[in-house]
Amino acid sequence: MTDRASLLLIPGLLCDAALWQNQISALKNMANYTVVDTTRHDDIRAIARDVLAAAPRRFALAGLSMGGYVALEIMRQAPERVTRLALLDTSARPDTEEQKHRRRLLLVMAQEGRFKGVTPRLLPMLIHPDHIHDVALTTIIMEMAERVGRDAFFNQQTAILNRTDSRPYLKDIACPTLVLGGRQDAITPPDIVQEIANGIKGARLSIIEECGHLSTLERPDAVNALMKEWLSGGTKIG
């Protein structure tokens, strides 16, 4: 590549730039990156509008979990500006009633002053069971949540609860697309990730073994290799 790509990285719920720290290091010679803030609005469409207002004219786009919801909304609002798309550990579906109920319970916990209890409760769903006792990993996750904070958590959960069903729009995505997920992801399991790849013509699907929901932190080498290939043009449509 003679010109460095512009790369937007969108974190998930209760996550910040630390979610992408390994990819930033691995891709620094390939791309000029920006980590998007998803905390200021309680609506996915408004978050996407903010991203587009600040973004370069053309850019590569990667989102994990909630970041994927925002990325899919960007693809609805300005698909012509996205050169290539990576959707990590995310879903095109809206929440089920059970998922909505669980989110509302977490909002009540936070409202009652138990925000610091939210992430420990989520942790078993966020990472592979074998990684629960990885102190370095869990410390990163807990510290991200603390930095994001309660007010932003309210915004993010409200935005997620009211997001659009993206499944009907997958067929309209025409840029080179990488879709990946963890084999043991309890939040967006392989069939949910597969559904996205099936809906996007020519998308590349990769399921990472021994990996939960936070693939960028749990299996950075595998994610880095896939994203390098994706960013350099190795993920082709057709």
C-alpha positions, 0 to 999 in steps of 0.5 A: 500500500502506497497510501495509508488507509484511514481506519475507524475502530468502534468499541463495544459496550463499556469499552474504549480504545483499550479494546483495540490496543493490540490491533492499533499496534499491529496495524500502525504502519498500515493505517491512520486510525481513529477510535470512535466515541460511542458514549455521547448519545442514546441512539445508534443513528445519532452516534453514526451521524457524529462518526460520519461528521468527524470522519475522513471522506473515505475510510475503512470501518471496524466495529465490535459488538455495539461497535458493529451495530454502529458500523451497520448504521453507518453503512445505511447512512453513507455506504459510499464512504466506506472502503471496507468493513469488518464486523467482529463479535456482533449481530444484525438482529435486534435484542430478544425479549430476554436480552432486553430484560437482562439489559434493563436489569443492568440499568436498574443495578446502575441506577441503584448505585451498583454500577461497579457490579455490572461488569463482574456480572457480565464478565462470564459472558464476555470472555472464554471460560478459560480466561476468567482467571486471566488477571491481566485480561480481566483488569483491562476489561474492568478498567475500561468499564470504569473509564466509560462510567455509569452515565455513558453506560445508560446512553449505550444500553438505551441505544442498543435496546432501540437499535434497528434490525439490520438483517434486511439491509445486509444485502445492500453492503457491497464493500469487501467485508470481514465477519469474525467471531469467537467459537465460544462467544456466549453473546453473539455465537457462531450462528449469529455471526454466520447470519451476517456473513450469509447476508453480505455478498462475498463476505469472508467469515472467520470463527476463532477457536478458544475465544469468547466475545472480546476477540480483539483482547482474547485472541489478538494474534488471530484477529491481527492477522485477519485484519491485516489481510482485510486492510491490505485488500485480501478480503475480496467480494465475489 
